[in-house]
Amino acid sequence: MTIKVNQLTKEFHLYNNQISYIFRVLEKSNHLEHLYFGKRIKHRDSFSHLIEREIRPSCNMFEGDHTSSLEHIKQEYPSFGTTDFRYPAHMVTNQIGSHITNYQYQSYQIIPGKPALENLPATYVEDSNEANTLEITLIDEVLQSKLILSYTIYSKRNVICRNARFINTGAEAFYINNAMSTSVDFPDDEYEMLHLAGAWAREAHVEVQKISKGVQSIYSARGASSHTHNPFLALKRPDTTEHTGEVYGFSLVYSGNFLGQVEVDTYSVTRVMMGINPFQFKWKLNPNETFQTPECVMVYSNEGLNGMSQTYHDIYRTRLARGYWRDRERPILINNWEATYFNFNEEKILSIAKTARDFGIELFVLDDGWFGKRNDDTSSLGDWFEDKEKLPNGIQGLSEKIEGLGMKFGLWFEPEMVCKDTKLFQQHPDWIVATPNRRASHGRNQFVLDFARNEVVDHIFTLMDNILSKSQISYIKWDMNRHMTEIYSTSLDFDQQGEVAHRYILGVYRLYERLIEKYPEILFESCAGGGARFDPGLLYYAPQAWASDDTDAAERLKIQYGTSMVYPLSSIGSHVSAVPNHQVGRITPIDTRANVAYFGTFGYELDITNLSDEEKYKVKGQTSFFKEKRQLIQNGRFYRLLNPFESNEVSWMVVSEDKKEAMVGYYKVLAKPNDKYYRIKLKGLDPDKLYKIEGKETTHYGDELMNIGILLAEDYTDRAGEYWSREKLGDFSSELFLLKEVNA
């Protein structure tokens, strides 16, 4: 068992071989006090020695007890207004307008395995022995409500998953204004906060800052998790590196408005919370109804940031992603977007597909522009009917011809959006997210459909089903290219308008679920103007996501490095695109473009018919190479070696589970004259195994490669002739090192 309960002291200890999480019930107030979260410690009959109490200037709950202030007690799910003045994990407005709650411990139960969350994505188990779940039930007798806090600990992963659900057991409705998924109070503030920030075309940039007194936060109020912040943050010790030191990760399995907040009080206690953003959120909970928060996946690592990342990679790849494509090799695809944009016809598409087939590419994806009269981004979203001028045989005919080439066929949709020139808008102008008597702002000439309404989700499902049911479609790229403004739903009462953004995301999940149920073998890739909704919530439905609309290899080093903090390589959509690059105008070698894109799902985003003979030869070699290595890339352990945010050099590697094989990527962004000697120290190898690096005559033991490294001087300076007569690699150079175990 991974959960022990000290009945006498009402203490709960969740543990496995790596971590411990301990809390208890306060004797007088029946609130929950947090005691410890970190590296595994031995179980004891009592953890009372961990309790911190002394008299301080404060308000106290009980007369005569000057140490009963919740302001100075570390808590599990704190409220505001009952002697705690820090930001709370929950807030409720009751029937008389009061915000005070007093949820007190009532009971607990231990559940083998991990219960699913109703209508929400979450991690899961395939066998009940993989995890245990502790559910703590608290009651507020005045509010007439139950609060159930759920804690799941995996037996072999340094992970604790938390969520909360509120139940109205009374006769009158009340309003939830705030419902975090997790809250943890740490005993000190010696941490740096790491998070992933950015914008369109430069997502997932790693930001690190020393935490300070007060509040620091990341958030989205855009209706989606956003380019600006990923729903993830980590607290790391100042001396923590990629491979050493303590770090705590917090990742929200949710795709909508979120808040990740770190508050440091004047006594250096650090409170971390994560959940649905309470800004403009207000949920009416009627009698006998339940409100379920999303799941927060908390990871502890004492092996640095890379240790944290590998835990997230493992659980998200194998116990969040699911279904037909979870463990299957992903096909190499070619997408026509940067090749043609809106300007294509069936003949052009088939010419790209035939050439791609000859080079070993397995899947052709038709992007935006195939429906309505969509010749630019001003029209047709919502009219999911083929443009017969471009495609006289429709999607059905095109898909059959692509399949006839021996390739699979994929299709782009943006199901959540509508343009005003469409039949859909003309018939249902009230189906957009917009506030009555106010101007409705547009984004990319489109408007957001009100997915808080079931009839809207049902209608879009019918339109998509009409295409899918008659065509041979193996892949869907699901895009979302604008955020929500003037948030209002005409389907909800005035006192439920704070529910719209969350109900919208539930509608997105509902549409995904219906499509997956009917078409379980379709591979979904999520996209939102690139990475604006690259979050764990969507990995439950779409096992891969388009990391960024920026396909430049040099920029992708940062984007993919940052994304890998949380997300496995099997989820990171990465393509080789044309040069000059369409986002930054940079010219990079096709070898480097591939060497970056290999560390992801891999594909192409260019007009393959226009390549030179040399480039075509290289593409054929690249597809053959990736097919040989994709099991290693998809299922191996990923290590970040050199940081693009700190260095002109970038390096990362992936190692097979049995440590018999590895692939190292090394990238030098800008060339330097008369430069120093370079070497890369590897990670994750077996120190006692003997490895051969492909193309080199010598062999090396794993300990040598990890402690001394691969010496790069031979490859980068040992060239015939005088220095000024040698061929130079130039900017944006790269190299792959392939390692295999050999017999001593």
Beta strands, then each sheet from edge to edge (+ up, - down):
strand 1: 3-6
strand 2: 11-15
strand 3: 19-25
strand 4: 32-39
strand 5: 90-93
strand 6: 104-112
strand 7: 131-140
strand 8: 145-154
strand 9: 159-168
strand 10: 174-186
strand 11: 192-197
strand 12: 205-210
strand 13: 214-220
strand 14: 229-236
strand 15: 247-253
strand 16: 258-264
strand 17: 270-276
strand 18: 283-285
strand 19: 290-292
strand 20: 295-301
strand 21: 333-335
strand 22: 363-366
strand 23: 408-413
strand 24: 417-418
strand 25: 447-448
strand 26: 475-478
strand 27: 523-526
strand 28: 544-546
strand 29: 572-573
strand 30: 575-577
strand 31: 603-605
strand 32: 637-642
strand 33: 649-655
strand 34: 661-668
strand 35: 679-680
strand 36: 690-693
strand 37: 699-701
strand 38: 710-711
strand 39: 733-742
sheet 1: 1+ 2- 3+ 4-
sheet 2: 5+ 10- 17+ 16- 13+
sheet 3: 5+ 10- 18+
sheet 4: 6+ 7- 8+ 9- 19+
sheet 5: 6+ 7- 8+ 9- 20+ 15- 14+ 11- 12+
sheet 6: 29+ 28+ 27+ 26+ 23+ 22+ 21+ 31+ 30+
sheet 7: 24+ 25-
sheet 8: 32+ 33- 34+ 39- 36+ 37-
sheet 9: 35+ 38-
end
